[in-house]
Amino acid sequence: MIRNVMCIIGLCVLSLTVQAIAIPPKDFNYAIVVEDATYQDKDWGKVVKVLSEKYPHTRIFAYKESLNELVENVTAYSPDYIAVVSTPEDASPEFVKAINQFNRNLGTAPYGRAVLGIVTGLTAKDALRIARNKQPLEINFGLGGMLGFIDSLPSGVAYCEWYDKKENWQAKALGGKVEDFKDAPEDHLPDMVELLNSNKVNGIWTSGHATPGGWLAYYPDGPSGISAEGGKLIGYVKEEVYPVKSANPKIYLGIGNCLTACIENKDNAYSLAWMHSGGVYQFFGYTVESYYGMMGWGMADYFFYRGGDFTLAESVFIINQALIMAMENDLSGDEDEDMAYDKDVCIMYGDPAWEARVPASSAKETSVYECSLNKEKTEGGKTAWTLSVKFKKEMDFNPESQKSIRPIFAFLPARVHSPEAAGDLSGVSAWHVSDNFVIVNFKDKVNAGDTRIFKFTTEI
């Protein structure tokens, strides 16, 4: 089957289009947060040092007992990115929750301050490799443990995780369209491992059942999966073993999985094994059992279907702000408790300023809308902004399930103060302007071809 797959894939007024982070790379503030004992450790201290030299504007913040010790100083620094350097022993689900809450306690509450990531690994050597990597990654070939998302990539293969529909799979060749097939092998796990071991895959995403130590290839049950054993990844189908030996740089998205980012036993932690022996530089997942899924599926929407505008780390940050805005503006309805459950339990392991994104060349074809942000000085000395959104597809800003709320988001190119909405707000259900981003939820359904505008003023 793998030979057929490989054959198919072929292996003044300032106006700007919002792409990725709108703040010029030389200007962003990068904060490194680390426990003092970790900082003083010879090997982990080297990770901090390498990160501190990686970006022009970097500051290290060390704490002895509590993250709360850093709130005042980190707030004053106003970071755009926060890299938390942590040993795997300390990167517990409780720590992930504390880090998410810390990010919202830096002068922008209830919203988050900065794009967040935990730099860790099975060993300090793994974290050091992640810290040293400066080469941006474009997801040119994707591998899905579930159907979908390859439409936004130049090429890829995706399998169906539903056991009763396991014959279904998809492929996309360079320059082609997604093709649907119904002749998948009896078990597609060996083919997935062979693709991984070819070192062509640079983006993986999965759904279905998982544990802190492994992923099941089929839902709700099946004979195969990938488990972590001593930092290595072992694919299996019943008693047959298929070792994963893949070294090329890649990302892993546990979009619809429980527990893939939960670190209980570091030697058998699924996320750490991917970073240790699977070539993964950024890993996204849940630290708890996932049932609501707004963070996972929402992250995927912003990452895959916004024209390549946002990196993986930014997409995680954006959906978290969308969730918070829904809760703060009574958009969550009777799903408020479900959103609260999702709010602090997801994390991206890796350097948050490292760029992993969907190529714009392919992502523009599947993007939901095109977004532009213009600014001009007013007579009163303020800055007037216009966020203009032209929709390429129909979009519902008041979906049947509030977990599908996907507001418009744009990073601002400069720090702003004293934001005020301007113009007609009759088509807006909620908005927020932070010091470096704007997020807006329009009302009701929007048709393809429509344009919506949100205007606001600030002081810079």
C-alpha positions as CSV (number, residue, x, y, z in Angstrom):
1,M,0.0,0.0,0.0
2,I,2.8,2.4,0.8
3,R,4.1,2.3,-2.8
4,N,0.7,3.4,-4.1
5,V,0.7,6.2,-1.5
6,M,4.1,7.4,-2.5
7,C,3.2,7.3,-6.2
8,I,0.1,9.5,-5.6
9,I,1.8,12.1,-3.5
10,G,4.7,12.6,-5.8
11,L,6.6,13.8,-3.0
12,C,0.7,59.0,6.4
13,V,-1.4,56.0,6.1
14,L,0.2,52.7,6.8
15,S,-1.6,49.7,5.4
16,L,-0.6,46.1,5.9
17,T,-2.0,42.7,5.4
18,V,-2.0,40.8,8.7
19,Q,0.4,37.8,8.4
20,A,1.7,35.9,11.4
21,I,2.8,38.3,14.1
22,A,2.6,41.9,12.8
23,I,5.3,43.1,15.1
24,P,8.6,43.2,13.2
25,P,10.9,40.4,14.4
26,K,13.6,42.8,15.6
27,D,11.2,44.5,17.9
28,F,9.4,41.7,19.8
29,N,10.1,41.2,23.5
30,Y,11.0,37.6,24.5
31,A,10.7,36.6,28.1
32,I,12.4,33.4,29.5
33,V,10.7,32.2,32.7
34,V,12.6,29.6,34.7
35,E,12.7,28.2,38.2
36,D,16.0,29.2,39.9
37,A,17.0,25.6,40.6
38,T,16.6,24.7,36.9
39,Y,18.5,27.9,35.9
40,Q,21.4,26.9,38.2
41,D,21.6,23.4,36.8
42,K,24.6,23.2,34.4
43,D,22.7,21.5,31.5
44,W,19.4,23.3,31.8
45,G,21.1,26.6,32.4
46,K,22.7,26.1,29.0
47,V,19.2,25.9,27.5
48,V,18.3,29.3,29.0
49,K,21.6,30.8,27.8
50,V,21.0,29.6,24.2
51,L,17.5,31.0,24.2
52,S,18.6,34.3,25.6
53,E,21.1,34.7,22.7
54,K,18.6,33.6,20.0
55,Y,16.5,36.8,19.8
56,P,17.6,40.4,20.1
57,H,15.3,41.6,22.9
58,T,15.3,38.9,25.5
59,R,15.2,39.0,29.3
60,I,15.5,36.1,31.8
61,F,13.1,35.9,34.8
62,A,14.0,33.4,37.5
63,Y,11.8,32.5,40.5
64,K,12.5,30.5,43.6
65,E,9.2,29.1,44.8
66,S,6.3,30.6,42.9
67,L,5.5,32.2,39.5
68,N,3.8,35.0,41.4
69,E,7.2,36.3,42.3
70,L,7.6,37.4,38.7
71,V,4.3,39.0,37.9
72,E,5.3,42.6,38.5
73,N,8.6,42.5,36.6
74,V,7.3,40.4,33.7
75,T,4.3,42.8,33.4
76,A,6.7,45.7,33.2
77,Y,8.7,44.0,30.4
78,S,5.5,43.5,28.4
79,P,6.6,40.3,26.5
80,D,5.2,39.2,23.1
81,Y,6.5,35.7,23.8
82,I,7.0,33.7,27.0
83,A,9.3,30.7,26.9
84,V,9.1,28.7,30.1
85,V,12.2,26.5,30.5
86,S,11.3,23.4,32.6
87,T,12.6,20.0,33.4
88,P,10.2,17.2,32.4
89,E,9.7,16.3,36.1
90,D,8.3,19.8,36.7
91,A,6.1,20.0,33.6
92,S,3.1,18.5,35.2
93,P,-0.5,19.2,34.3
94,E,-0.7,21.4,37.4
95,F,2.3,23.4,36.2
96,V,0.7,23.8,32.7
97,K,-2.4,25.2,34.4
98,A,-0.3,27.6,36.5
99,I,1.6,28.8,33.5
100,N,-1.6,29.5,31.5
101,Q,-3.0,31.5,34.5
102,F,0.2,33.3,35.0
103,N,0.0,34.5,31.4
104,R,-3.4,36.1,32.1
105,N,-2.1,37.8,35.3
106,L,0.4,40.1,33.5
107,G,-1.7,43.3,33.2
108,T,-4.1,42.1,30.5
109,A,-6.5,40.0,32.5
110,P,-8.8,38.3,31.7
111,Y,-6.9,37.9,28.4
112,G,-3.4,36.5,27.9
113,R,-0.3,38.6,27.6
114,A,2.0,36.6,25.3
115,V,2.3,33.7,23.0
116,L,3.4,30.9,25.3
117,G,5.4,27.7,25.1
118,I,7.2,25.3,27.5
119,V,10.7,24.5,26.4
120,T,11.4,21.0,27.8
121,G,12.5,17.5,26.7
122,L,13.2,14.1,27.9
123,T,16.7,15.3,28.5
124,A,18.3,18.8,28.7
125,K,20.0,17.8,25.4
126,D,16.5,17.6,23.7
127,A,15.6,21.0,25.0
128,L,18.9,22.4,23.9
129,R,18.4,21.1,20.4
130,I,14.9,22.8,20.3
131,A,16.4,26.0,21.7
132,R,19.2,26.1,19.1
133,N,16.9,25.6,16.1
134,K,16.5,28.9,14.1
135,Q,15.3,27.5,10.8
136,P,11.5,28.2,10.2
137,L,9.4,25.2,9.2
138,E,6.8,25.1,6.5
139,I,4.4,22.1,6.6
140,N,4.8,20.9,3.0
141,F,3.9,17.3,3.6
142,G,1.3,16.4,6.3
143,L,0.3,13.1,7.8
144,G,-3.1,12.8,9.4
145,G,-4.1,10.1,11.8
146,M,-7.6,11.4,10.9
147,L,-9.1,12.7,7.7
148,G,-8.9,16.4,6.8
149,F,-6.5,19.4,6.8
150,I,-4.3,18.2,3.9
151,D,-6.3,20.4,1.7
152,S,-4.4,23.4,3.1
153,L,-1.0,21.8,2.5
154,P,1.0,21.3,-0.7
155,S,0.8,17.6,-0.2
156,G,0.0,14.9,2.3
157,V,-1.8,11.7,3.3
158,A,-4.6,11.3,5.9
159,Y,-6.3,8.2,7.2
160,C,-9.6,7.7,9.0
161,E,-9.4,7.0,12.7
162,W,-13.0,5.5,12.9
163,Y,-12.6,1.7,13.0
164,D,-15.9,1.0,11.2
165,K,-14.8,3.4,8.4
166,K,-11.1,2.5,8.2
167,E,-11.2,1.8,4.5
168,N,-11.3,5.6,3.9
169,W,-8.2,7.6,3.3
170,Q,-7.1,10.8,1.4
171,A,-4.1,11.9,-0.5
172,K,-2.9,15.2,-2.1
173,A,-0.1,15.4,-4.6
174,L,1.9,18.5,-5.3
175,G,-0.1,20.8,-7.6
176,G,-3.2,18.6,-7.2
177,K,-6.4,18.4,-5.3
178,V,-7.4,16.1,-2.4
179,E,-8.4,12.7,-3.6
180,D,-10.6,10.4,-1.6
181,F,-10.1,6.6,-1.6
182,K,-11.9,3.6,-0.1
183,D,-9.1,1.0,-0.3
184,A,-7.0,1.6,2.8
185,P,-5.1,-1.5,4.1
186,E,-6.5,-3.7,6.8
187,D,-4.5,-1.6,9.2
188,H,-2.9,1.7,8.2
189,L,-0.5,2.0,11.1
190,P,2.5,0.3,9.2
191,D,2.0,2.7,6.3
192,M,2.0,5.7,8.6
193,V,5.2,4.5,10.3
194,E,6.9,4.0,6.9
195,L,5.9,7.5,5.8
196,L,7.3,8.9,9.0
197,N,10.6,6.9,8.6
198,S,10.9,8.3,5.0
199,N,11.7,11.7,6.7
200,K,9.2,13.4,4.3
201,V,6.6,14.2,6.9
202,N,6.9,17.6,8.7
203,G,3.5,17.8,10.2
204,I,1.4,15.2,12.1
205,W,-2.1,15.4,13.6
206,T,-4.2,12.9,15.3
207,S,-7.6,12.3,17.0
208,G,-9.1,9.4,18.9
209,H,-8.2,7.8,22.2
210,A,-4.8,8.4,23.7
211,T,-3.0,8.2,27.1
212,P,0.0,10.0,28.5
213,G,2.1,7.2,27.0
214,G,0.6,6.5,23.6
215,W,-2.0,7.0,20.8
216,L,-4.5,4.5,19.5
217,A,-4.8,4.6,15.7
218,Y,-8.5,3.7,15.7
219,Y,-11.5,4.9,17.5
220,P,-13.2,3.7,19.6
221,D,-10.9,0.7,19.7
222,G,-8.5,-1.2,17.5
223,P,-5.4,-3.3,17.4
224,S,-2.7,-0.7,16.6
225,G,-1.1,2.5,17.8
226,I,2.1,4.2,18.8
227,S,3.5,4.0,22.3
228,A,6.5,5.6,24.1
229,E,9.0,3.4,25.7
230,G,12.2,4.8,27.2
231,G,12.0,7.9,25.0
232,K,11.5,5.9,21.8
233,L,8.4,5.5,19.7
234,I,7.1,2.1,18.9
235,G,4.4,1.4,16.4
236,Y,2.5,-1.8,16.9
237,V,-0.3,-3.9,15.3
238,K,-1.2,-6.6,17.8
239,E,2.1,-8.3,18.4
240,E,3.9,-6.9,15.4
241,V,6.3,-4.0,16.1
242,Y,7.1,-1.1,13.8
243,P,9.7,1.3,15.3
244,V,9.5,4.9,14.4
245,K,12.9,6.2,13.3
246,S,12.3,9.8,12.0
247,A,14.7,12.6,12.5
248,N,13.6,15.4,10.2
249,P,12.1,18.5,11.9
250,K,8.3,18.4,12.4
251,I,5.4,19.4,14.5
252,Y,2.8,17.2,16.2
253,L,-0.8,18.3,16.8
254,G,-2.9,16.2,19.2
255,I,-6.0,17.9,18.0
256,G,-8.7,15.5,19.2
257,N,-6.8,13.4,21.7
258,C,-6.9,13.1,25.4
259,L,-3.7,13.3,27.5
260,T,-1.0,13.4,24.8
261,A,0.7,16.4,26.5
262,C,0.4,15.0,30.0
263,I,3.8,14.1,31.5
264,E,3.4,11.5,34.3
265,N,6.4,9.2,33.8
266,K,9.0,11.0,31.7
267,D,10.5,7.8,30.3
268,N,7.2,6.8,28.8
269,A,5.7,10.2,28.0
270,Y,4.3,10.3,24.5
271,S,5.1,14.0,24.0
272,L,8.7,13.7,25.3
273,A,9.3,10.7,23.1
274,W,8.3,12.6,20.0
275,M,10.7,15.4,20.9
276,H,13.5,12.9,21.9
277,S,13.5,10.5,19.0
278,G,10.7,11.6,16.5
279,G,12.1,14.9,15.3
280,V,9.3,17.0,16.8
281,Y,10.2,20.6,17.7
282,Q,6.7,21.7,18.7
283,F,4.1,19.5,20.3
284,F,0.5,20.6,21.0
285,G,-1.9,18.6,23.1
286,Y,-4.2,18.2,26.1
287,T,-2.9,17.4,29.6
288,V,-6.3,16.0,30.6
289,E,-9.0,14.0,29.1
290,S,-10.6,16.0,26.2
291,Y,-14.3,16.0,25.7
292,Y,-15.3,19.5,24.7
293,G,-12.4,20.2,22.3
294,M,-12.6,23.9,21.6
295,M,-8.9,24.5,22.2
296,G,-7.8,21.6,20.0
297,W,-10.2,22.0,17.0
298,G,-10.0,25.8,17.2
299,M,-6.3,25.8,17.2
300,A,-6.4,23.7,14.0
301,D,-8.8,26.1,12.3
302,Y,-6.6,29.1,12.9
303,F,-3.5,27.2,11.9
304,F,-4.8,25.5,8.8
305,Y,-7.6,27.7,7.5
306,R,-6.3,31.3,7.9
307,G,-4.1,31.5,4.9
308,G,-0.9,30.7,6.7
309,D,-1.2,33.9,8.7
310,F,-0.5,32.3,12.1
311,T,2.2,30.0,13.4
312,L,1.3,27.0,15.5
313,A,2.2,28.8,18.8
314,E,0.2,31.8,17.8
315,S,-2.8,29.6,16.8
316,V,-2.8,28.1,20.3
317,F,-2.7,31.6,21.8
318,I,-5.5,32.9,19.6
319,I,-8.1,30.2,20.3
320,N,-7.4,30.7,24.0
321,Q,-8.3,34.4,23.6
322,A,-11.4,33.4,21.6
323,L,-12.5,31.1,24.4
324,I,-12.0,33.8,27.0
325,M,-13.9,36.4,24.9
326,A,-16.8,34.1,24.6
327,M,-16.9,33.6,28.3
328,E,-16.5,37.3,29.1
329,N,-19.2,38.5,26.7
330,D,-22.0,35.9,27.3
331,L,-21.3,34.2,24.0
332,S,-20.8,30.8,25.6
333,G,-24.4,30.2,26.5
334,D,-24.9,27.0,28.5
335,E,-21.4,25.8,27.5
336,D,-19.6,28.1,30.0
337,E,-18.5,25.3,32.2
338,D,-17.2,23.3,29.2
339,M,-15.1,26.3,28.1
340,A,-13.8,26.7,31.6
341,Y,-12.7,23.1,31.5
342,D,-10.7,23.7,28.2
343,K,-9.2,27.0,29.2
344,D,-6.0,26.0,31.1
345,V,-5.4,22.4,30.0
346,C,-3.7,22.6,26.7
347,I,0.0,23.5,26.0
348,M,2.5,23.8,23.2
349,Y,5.9,22.3,24.1
350,G,8.6,24.1,22.2
351,D,10.0,27.6,21.6
352,P,7.0,29.9,21.1
353,A,8.8,32.3,18.8
354,W,10.0,29.5,16.4
355,E,8.0,29.7,13.2
356,A,6.1,26.6,12.1
357,R,3.3,27.4,9.7
358,V,1.2,26.3,6.7
359,P,2.7,27.6,3.5
360,A,0.7,30.6,2.2
361,S,0.9,29.3,-1.4
362,S,-1.4,26.4,-0.5
363,A,-3.2,27.8,2.5
364,K,-4.7,30.8,0.7
365,E,-6.7,28.4,-1.4
366,T,-8.6,27.1,1.6
367,S,-8.7,30.2,3.8
368,V,-12.0,31.4,5.1
369,Y,-11.3,35.1,4.6
370,E,-8.7,37.7,3.8
371,C,-7.9,40.2,6.6
372,S,-6.3,43.6,6.3
373,L,-5.5,46.2,9.0
374,N,-5.0,49.9,8.2
375,K,-4.2,52.8,10.4
376,E,-4.0,56.6,10.1
377,K,-3.5,59.5,12.4
378,T,-6.5,61.5,13.4
379,E,-6.7,65.3,14.0
380,G,-6.9,64.7,17.7
381,G,-3.6,62.9,17.8
382,K,-5.0,59.4,18.2
383,T,-4.6,56.6,15.7
384,A,-7.6,55.3,13.8
385,W,-7.6,51.7,12.8
386,T,-9.8,49.8,10.3
387,L,-9.9,46.0,10.4
388,S,-11.4,44.8,7.1
389,V,-12.4,41.2,6.5
390,K,-13.4,39.9,3.1
391,F,-15.0,36.5,3.3
392,K,-14.2,33.8,0.8
393,K,-16.6,31.3,2.4
394,E,-19.8,31.4,4.4
395,M,-19.1,31.8,8.1
396,D,-21.4,31.7,11.1
397,F,-20.4,33.9,14.1
398,N,-23.2,32.5,16.1
399,P,-22.8,28.8,15.6
400,E,-25.1,26.1,16.9
401,S,-22.4,25.0,19.4
402,Q,-20.5,27.8,21.0
403,K,-17.3,25.7,20.9
404,S,-17.3,26.5,17.2
405,I,-17.0,30.3,17.8
406,R,-14.0,31.6,15.7
407,P,-13.7,35.4,16.0
408,I,-11.4,37.5,13.8
409,F,-8.0,38.0,15.2
410,A,-5.1,40.2,14.2
411,F,-1.8,41.2,15.9
412,L,-1.1,44.9,16.0
413,P,2.2,46.2,14.6
414,A,2.8,48.5,17.7
415,R,1.9,48.7,21.3
416,V,-1.3,50.7,21.8
417,H,-3.1,52.2,24.7
418,S,-6.6,53.5,25.5
419,P,-8.6,51.6,22.8
420,E,-12.1,52.7,21.9
421,A,-14.5,51.3,19.4
422,A,-15.5,53.6,16.6
423,G,-18.2,53.6,13.9
424,D,-21.2,51.3,13.6
425,L,-21.2,48.4,16.0
426,S,-24.5,46.9,15.1
427,G,-22.9,44.0,13.4
428,V,-20.5,43.2,16.2
429,S,-21.3,40.9,19.1
430,A,-18.0,41.3,21.0
431,W,-14.6,42.9,20.6
432,H,-11.4,43.5,22.6
433,V,-8.3,45.4,21.8
434,S,-5.3,44.5,23.9
435,D,-2.0,46.3,23.8
436,N,-0.8,44.1,20.9
437,F,-3.9,42.5,19.3
438,V,-7.5,42.9,18.3
439,I,-10.1,40.3,18.4
440,V,-13.7,40.7,17.1
441,N,-16.7,38.5,16.8
442,F,-19.3,39.7,14.3
443,K,-22.9,38.7,14.3
444,D,-24.8,35.9,12.6
445,K,-24.0,34.4,9.3
446,V,-21.8,36.0,6.7
447,N,-21.9,35.0,3.0
448,A,-19.0,34.4,0.7
449,G,-18.1,37.7,-1.0
450,D,-19.2,39.9,2.0
451,T,-16.9,42.3,3.7
452,R,-17.2,43.2,7.4
453,I,-15.4,46.1,9.1
454,F,-14.4,47.0,12.6
455,K,-13.1,50.4,13.5
456,F,-11.3,51.5,16.7
457,T,-9.0,54.2,17.9
458,T,-6.0,54.0,20.2
459,E,-3.1,56.0,21.6
460,I,0.4,54.7,20.7
